[in-house]
Amino acid sequence: MNIIKHRYLYFAISLLVIVPGIIALIIWGLPLAIDFTGGSTLELKFDSGTAPQPAEVFTLLTNEGLADSTVQTSGTDGIIIHSKEMSEETKTKIVSDMQTAYKSTITINSFESVGPVIGQEVTNRALLAVAMAALAIIIYITFAFRGVQHAVRYGVAAIFAMVHDVLVVVGMEALIGHFVGWEADSMFLTAVLTVIGFSVHDTIVVFDRIRENSGLYRRLSFTEVVNHSTVQTLARSINTQLTVMLCLLAMALFGGVTIRHFVTILLIGVFSGTYSSIFNASPILVVWENHEWRHWFHPAEWKEMIAK
């Protein structure tokens, strides 16, 4: 089974998945929740069993000076209002006006309010957390593989695989957020950091086998050693991650609405992490070892290299 031979095909598949997400980010942006942007979220339930139309609620909010708000339905009897930071007095008045206008008792399911300064601080800390995680991974892997030639390459390749998974997750969030209405909140950040951990964990397993086989099969080329190591760890990687994905799938289907967003992002990320560990991380080492970028702009040499 020659996995490494078809490395450019796997790179192309990754691009086909990542590029639509990047385009979605450019066009629509990442739908950030109030955790990052600041503002208020008010979720209401109408005891009459039927919630008003979002357009009607938006008119009422406009009269209260909240014209930049968005209104979503939640089932048949609920609505969710996203607006700039809302005071307790404004919230009370809105609920009272709705009870009068729609002659229904209204239950406040949840009310969250985050100031813009706190939202910006959360955003900065989120970016810092991802950057620190990437730096720590490079340092750790370089130290762990210090006995192998070009140890730093293993750390950089793991980061490339990690970035692949982050781009997949963020791009899918942009697409899902636009079409479904999900927003990236603090739980989304938790999912991204968890995906980073899973991705690097699986990548290190493959790299560790490459390190072991480099000493055992000295007569083989580096490409052959990497392919042999990847094939050896293939079943373990798939079986380990498959058990996680099956549990996440069950939670996504039967775990309820409150955790569905978080679990779905985790499921996408774990699947991407499994793919990148097998089909991206190790091939990147081979590309680097062979300096294959020298052949990328020479079609004849490139074809000969792939044929081998």
C-alpha positions as CSV (number, residue, x, y, z in Angstrom):
1,M,0.0,0.0,0.0
2,N,1.8,3.1,-1.2
3,I,0.2,6.1,0.5
4,I,3.0,8.5,0.1
5,K,3.1,8.0,-3.7
6,H,-0.2,9.8,-4.1
7,R,0.7,12.7,-1.7
8,Y,-0.2,15.4,-4.1
9,L,-3.7,13.9,-4.6
10,Y,-4.2,14.2,-0.8
11,F,-3.0,17.8,-0.8
12,A,-5.5,18.5,-3.6
13,I,-8.3,17.0,-1.6
14,S,-7.4,19.2,1.4
15,L,-7.5,22.3,-0.8
16,L,-10.9,21.3,-2.2
17,V,-12.2,21.2,1.4
18,I,-10.4,24.3,2.7
19,V,-10.9,26.7,-0.3
20,P,-14.7,26.9,0.0
21,G,-14.4,27.7,3.7
22,I,-11.9,30.5,3.0
23,I,-14.1,31.9,0.3
24,A,-17.0,31.9,2.9
25,L,-14.8,33.7,5.4
26,I,-14.0,36.4,2.9
27,I,-17.5,36.9,1.7
28,W,-19.5,36.4,4.9
29,G,-16.9,36.4,7.7
30,L,-17.0,34.3,10.8
31,P,-20.3,34.7,12.7
32,L,-19.0,35.7,16.1
33,A,-21.2,35.5,19.2
34,I,-21.4,38.1,21.9
35,D,-18.5,36.3,23.7
36,F,-16.2,38.0,21.1
37,T,-18.1,41.0,19.8
38,G,-19.9,42.2,23.0
39,G,-23.6,42.7,23.2
40,S,-26.7,40.9,24.6
41,T,-28.6,37.8,23.8
42,L,-32.2,37.4,25.0
43,E,-34.1,34.2,24.6
44,L,-37.8,34.3,25.2
45,K,-40.6,31.7,25.3
46,F,-44.2,32.7,24.6
47,D,-46.6,30.7,26.8
48,S,-49.4,31.1,24.2
49,G,-47.5,28.5,22.1
50,T,-46.9,30.8,19.1
51,A,-44.1,33.3,18.8
52,P,-44.5,36.5,16.8
53,Q,-42.8,36.9,13.4
54,P,-39.2,38.2,13.6
55,A,-40.1,41.3,11.5
56,E,-42.7,42.3,14.1
57,V,-40.2,42.0,17.0
58,F,-37.6,43.9,15.0
59,T,-40.0,46.8,14.7
60,L,-40.5,46.9,18.4
61,L,-36.7,46.7,19.0
62,T,-36.1,49.6,16.5
63,N,-38.5,51.8,18.6
64,E,-36.3,51.0,21.6
65,G,-33.1,52.1,19.8
66,L,-31.9,48.6,19.0
67,A,-32.2,48.8,15.2
68,D,-29.0,46.8,14.7
69,S,-30.5,43.8,16.4
70,T,-31.2,40.4,14.8
71,V,-34.2,38.2,15.7
72,Q,-34.4,34.4,15.2
73,T,-37.1,32.0,15.9
74,S,-36.5,29.1,18.3
75,G,-39.1,26.4,17.7
76,T,-42.7,27.6,17.3
77,D,-43.0,29.4,20.7
78,G,-39.6,31.1,21.1
79,I,-37.4,33.8,19.8
80,I,-33.8,34.8,20.3
81,I,-32.7,38.4,20.1
82,H,-29.1,39.4,19.5
83,S,-28.4,43.1,20.0
84,K,-25.8,45.6,21.2
85,E,-25.4,45.7,25.0
86,M,-28.9,45.8,26.6
87,S,-29.5,47.2,30.1
88,E,-31.8,45.5,32.6
89,E,-34.3,48.4,32.2
90,T,-34.4,48.0,28.4
91,K,-34.8,44.2,28.7
92,T,-37.7,44.6,31.2
93,K,-39.5,47.2,29.0
94,I,-39.1,45.0,25.9
95,V,-40.6,42.0,27.6
96,S,-43.4,44.1,29.1
97,D,-44.3,45.6,25.7
98,M,-44.3,42.2,24.1
99,Q,-46.6,40.8,26.7
100,T,-49.0,43.7,26.1
101,A,-48.8,43.6,22.3
102,Y,-49.2,39.8,22.0
103,K,-51.3,39.1,25.0
104,S,-49.1,36.3,26.2
105,T,-47.1,35.5,29.3
106,I,-43.4,35.5,28.4
107,T,-40.7,33.4,30.1
108,I,-37.1,34.6,29.9
109,N,-35.1,31.4,29.2
110,S,-31.8,33.1,29.2
111,F,-30.2,36.6,29.1
112,E,-26.5,37.2,28.6
113,S,-24.7,40.5,28.2
114,V,-21.1,41.1,27.5
115,G,-19.4,44.5,27.2
116,P,-17.4,45.3,24.0
117,V,-14.1,45.6,26.0
118,I,-14.6,42.1,27.5
119,G,-15.5,40.8,24.0
120,Q,-12.3,42.2,22.5
121,E,-10.3,40.8,25.4
122,V,-11.8,37.3,24.8
123,T,-10.9,37.6,21.1
124,N,-7.3,38.6,21.9
125,R,-6.9,35.8,24.4
126,A,-8.3,33.3,22.0
127,L,-5.8,34.2,19.3
128,L,-3.0,34.1,21.9
129,A,-4.1,30.7,23.1
130,V,-3.9,29.2,19.6
131,A,-0.5,30.9,19.0
132,M,0.9,29.6,22.3
133,A,-0.4,26.1,21.6
134,A,1.3,26.1,18.2
135,L,4.6,27.4,19.6
136,A,4.5,24.8,22.5
137,I,3.9,22.0,20.0
138,I,6.9,22.9,17.8
139,I,9.2,23.1,20.9
140,Y,7.9,19.9,22.4
141,I,8.1,17.8,19.2
142,T,11.5,19.2,18.3
143,F,12.8,18.3,21.8
144,A,11.1,14.8,21.7
145,F,12.6,14.0,18.3
146,R,16.0,15.6,19.0
147,G,17.8,12.3,18.2
148,V,16.4,12.3,14.6
149,Q,18.0,14.3,11.8
150,H,16.2,17.6,11.1
151,A,14.0,17.2,14.2
152,V,12.5,20.7,13.7
153,R,10.9,19.5,10.5
154,Y,8.7,17.1,12.5
155,G,7.4,20.0,14.6
156,V,6.8,22.3,11.6
157,A,5.0,19.4,9.7
158,A,2.7,18.9,12.7
159,I,1.9,22.6,12.8
160,F,1.0,22.5,9.0
161,A,-1.3,19.6,9.8
162,M,-2.8,21.5,12.7
163,V,-3.3,24.6,10.6
164,H,-5.1,22.4,8.0
165,D,-7.5,21.2,10.7
166,V,-8.1,24.7,12.1
167,L,-8.8,26.1,8.5
168,V,-11.3,23.2,7.9
169,V,-13.1,23.9,11.2
170,V,-13.2,27.7,10.9
171,G,-14.2,27.4,7.2
172,M,-17.0,25.0,8.0
173,E,-18.1,27.3,10.8
174,A,-18.4,30.2,8.4
175,L,-20.5,28.1,6.0
176,I,-22.7,26.5,8.6
177,G,-23.1,29.9,10.4
178,H,-24.3,31.5,7.2
179,F,-26.8,28.9,6.2
180,V,-27.9,27.6,9.7
181,G,-27.3,30.6,11.9
182,W,-24.8,29.1,14.4
183,E,-22.4,31.6,15.9
184,A,-18.8,31.1,17.0
185,D,-18.8,31.4,20.8
186,S,-16.5,30.4,23.7
187,M,-17.6,26.8,23.2
188,F,-16.4,27.0,19.6
189,L,-13.0,28.1,20.8
190,T,-13.0,25.1,23.2
191,A,-13.8,22.8,20.3
192,V,-10.9,24.3,18.2
193,L,-8.4,23.8,20.9
194,T,-9.6,20.2,21.5
195,V,-9.3,19.5,17.7
196,I,-5.7,20.9,17.9
197,G,-4.9,18.4,20.7
198,F,-6.4,15.5,18.8
199,S,-4.7,16.4,15.6
200,V,-1.2,16.7,17.1
201,H,-1.7,13.5,19.2
202,D,-2.4,11.4,16.2
203,T,0.4,13.0,14.2
204,I,3.0,12.3,16.9
205,V,2.0,8.6,16.8
206,V,2.9,8.4,13.1
207,F,6.0,10.5,13.5
208,D,7.2,8.3,16.4
209,R,6.9,5.2,14.2
210,I,8.9,7.0,11.5
211,R,11.6,7.7,14.1
212,E,11.7,4.0,15.2
213,N,11.8,2.7,11.6
214,S,14.5,5.2,10.6
215,G,16.9,3.2,12.8
216,L,15.7,-0.2,11.7
217,Y,15.5,0.3,7.9
218,R,18.7,2.2,7.2
219,R,18.9,0.8,3.6
220,L,15.5,2.1,2.6
221,S,15.0,5.7,1.3
222,F,13.3,8.2,3.6
223,T,10.2,8.1,1.4
224,E,10.0,4.3,1.8
225,V,10.5,4.5,5.5
226,V,7.7,7.2,5.9
227,N,5.3,5.1,3.8
228,H,6.1,1.9,5.7
229,S,5.5,3.8,9.0
230,T,2.3,5.4,7.9
231,V,0.9,2.0,6.7
232,Q,1.9,0.4,10.1
233,T,0.0,3.1,12.1
234,L,-3.0,3.4,9.7
235,A,-5.3,0.9,11.4
236,R,-4.5,2.2,14.8
237,S,-5.1,5.8,13.8
238,I,-8.4,5.1,12.1
239,N,-9.7,2.7,14.9
240,T,-8.8,5.1,17.7
241,Q,-10.4,8.2,16.1
242,L,-13.4,6.2,14.8
243,T,-14.4,5.4,18.4
244,V,-14.3,9.1,19.2
245,M,-16.3,10.0,16.1
246,L,-19.0,7.4,16.8
247,C,-19.5,8.8,20.3
248,L,-19.6,12.4,18.9
249,L,-22.1,11.4,16.2
250,A,-24.4,9.8,18.8
251,M,-24.2,13.0,20.9
252,A,-24.9,15.2,17.9
253,L,-28.0,13.2,17.0
254,F,-29.4,12.6,20.4
255,G,-27.6,15.0,22.8
256,G,-30.0,17.9,22.4
257,V,-29.8,21.4,20.8
258,T,-27.6,23.0,23.4
259,I,-24.5,20.9,22.7
260,R,-25.2,20.1,19.0
261,H,-23.1,23.0,17.7
262,F,-20.1,22.2,19.9
263,V,-20.3,18.4,19.1
264,T,-20.7,19.0,15.4
265,I,-17.6,21.2,15.2
266,L,-15.7,18.6,17.2
267,L,-16.8,15.8,14.9
268,I,-15.6,17.8,11.8
269,G,-12.3,18.6,13.5
270,V,-11.6,15.0,14.6
271,F,-12.3,13.7,11.1
272,S,-10.1,16.4,9.6
273,G,-7.4,15.6,12.2
274,T,-7.4,11.9,11.3
275,Y,-7.1,12.7,7.6
276,S,-4.3,15.3,8.1
277,S,-2.2,13.1,10.4
278,I,-2.2,10.3,7.8
279,F,-2.3,12.0,4.4
280,N,-0.8,15.5,5.1
281,A,1.8,15.5,7.9
282,S,4.0,12.6,6.8
283,P,3.9,13.5,3.1
284,I,5.0,17.0,4.1
285,L,8.1,15.5,5.6
286,V,8.8,13.7,2.3
287,V,8.3,16.8,0.3
288,W,10.7,18.7,2.6
289,E,13.3,15.9,2.6
290,N,13.3,15.6,-1.2
291,H,13.1,19.4,-1.8
292,E,10.4,18.7,-4.2
293,W,9.4,22.4,-4.7
294,R,12.3,22.5,-7.1
295,H,10.3,20.4,-9.5
296,W,6.9,22.1,-9.1
297,F,7.5,24.5,-12.0
298,H,9.1,21.9,-14.3
299,P,6.2,19.7,-15.5
300,A,8.3,17.0,-17.1
301,E,10.4,16.5,-13.9
302,W,7.3,16.7,-11.8
303,K,5.6,13.9,-13.7
304,E,8.7,11.7,-13.5
305,M,8.8,12.3,-9.7
306,I,5.2,11.3,-9.3
307,A,5.7,8.2,-11.5
308,K,8.4,7.0,-9.1
